Amino acid sequence: MKEAFRYLQAELDEMREKGTFRELTELESKQGSRVRIKGKEVIQLSSNNYLGLTDHPKLKKAAIEAVEQYGAGTGAVRTIAGTFTMHDQLEEKLADFKHTEAALVFQSGFTTNQGVLSAILSDQDVVISDELNHASIIDGIRLTKAARKIYKHADMDSLEDALKDSASYRVRLIVTDGVFSMDGDIAPLKEIVELAEKYGAMVMVDDAHASGVLGQNGRGTVNHFGLDGRVHIQVGTLSKAIGVLGGYVASTNTLRDYLIHKGRPFLFSTSHPPAVTAACSAAIDVLLEEPERIERLWDNTNFFKKGLEALGFDTGKSETPITPVIIGDEAKALQFSDKLFEYGVFAQGIVYPTVPKGTARIRTIVTAQHTKEELQEALDAFEKAGKALGVL
Ligand SMILES: *Cc1c(COP(=O)(O)O)cnc(C)c1O
């Protein structure tokens, strides 16, 4: 048995030699501003739990009640017998929240991008994608027969060239992350929409890291830039700021109906269990009822970012709670992460292929749950590690 996998093991061994092999980190506590790892309590700077909703009492209560009333699972895909009333209700709530006609939920943000892109494009179409888009967008594009054009990251000249170059296609779909997950910069969505309108292209934005973070009550980048009604397809995740699991697309009734018939993850994979759906629904209520969480998130973001910059770290071009601390060398970034852990902070090193070679980094995300004291403690740990490893 082992023999058959030797070709994979060889690659793993090579990673071990280079110092880029990583064990999975086990959390021994619930998610939060502090977590227990290897028996040690550390400040968590690696979650996407922006608003601290993973253990919000309203979400937990909704999940428990849903389990008691509707059970642990749904027993079918949505199109056979797996659509519960609560699934439709959540979608109505999401459409309302995003100011769109309709919404459709998928099992995850990943499958949403795969499902949408693979369904709506054919060989008559072209997809025009930012070079730093998320893996799920890249994989979604790989599943289509559409022509592809990659434009330079957030570069509007490069995007315009691609648009000029693609006049012959039936549909031209521009796709971009709203907030880029490894750099924390925001897509120039206003300029993208203006170019799209000039050239008659469609726009799809993936707001995985913007929903719950940017825009009124966390409605995302489209609302943030005042572009309601001008972006054709908004993708969101229910797994990050929303604190649970899932993804959705917010758009028109036409797109929703189409994806119900052609979206493969929707058609061929079982629907969310009641606990997940009910908790997501409660989370949207929390976004509307507790906007102070978003204020706290931004307040913490500004405090932490300023602190890192004052220490002399390179935080790239981040404009959001995602703040990278760029180290460059891959092994050193991982060492840095280990040092931080020693000093009581959990912040993952991110290396190639997740980010380009030579731009290895520590990726931090502060949340609304962190106290200023925790963030100061984290800054102190960064300073110590930076000095110990000669980064500062
Ligand atoms: C995290 C992420 C996803 C995937 O979302 P999941 O719900 O975790 O599957 C998709 N797109 C972007 C930009 C992301 O950052």
The ligand as an SDF file (V2000), in Angstrom:
LIG
                    3D

 15 15  0  0  0  0  0  0  0  0999 V2000
  -12.5110   32.0330    1.8330 C   0  0  0  0  0  0  0  0  0  0  0  0
  -12.8430   32.4400    0.4650 C   0  0  0  0  0  0  0  0  0  0  0  0
  -13.7180   31.6750   -0.3040 C   0  0  0  0  0  0  0  0  0  0  0  0
  -14.2420   30.3560    0.1770 C   0  0  0  0  0  0  0  0  0  0  0  0
  -15.2390   30.5020    1.1330 O   0  0  0  0  0  0  0  0  0  0  0  0
  -15.6480   29.2420    2.0290 P   0  0  0  0  0  0  0  0  0  0  0  0
  -17.0170   29.5680    2.4600 O   0  0  0  0  0  0  0  0  0  0  0  0
  -14.6730   29.1530    3.1290 O   0  0  0  0  0  0  0  0  0  0  0  0
  -15.6080   28.0510    1.1290 O   0  0  0  0  0  0  0  0  0  0  0  0
  -14.0550   32.1340   -1.5580 C   0  0  0  0  0  0  0  0  0  0  0  0
  -13.5540   33.2850   -2.0410 N   0  0  0  0  0  0  0  0  0  0  0  0
  -12.6980   34.0400   -1.3330 C   0  0  0  0  0  0  0  0  0  0  0  0
  -12.1800   35.3170   -1.9100 C   0  0  0  0  0  0  0  0  0  0  0  0
  -12.3130   33.6380   -0.0610 C   0  0  0  0  0  0  0  0  0  0  0  0
  -11.4580   34.3720    0.6240 O   0  0  0  0  0  0  0  0  0  0  0  0
  1  2  1  0
  2  3  1  0
  2 14  2  0
  3  4  1  0
  3 10  2  0
  4  5  1  0
  5  6  1  0
  6  7  2  0
  6  8  1  0
  6  9  1  0
 10 11  1  0
 11 12  2  0
 12 13  1  0
 12 14  1  0
 14 15  1  0
M  END
$$$$
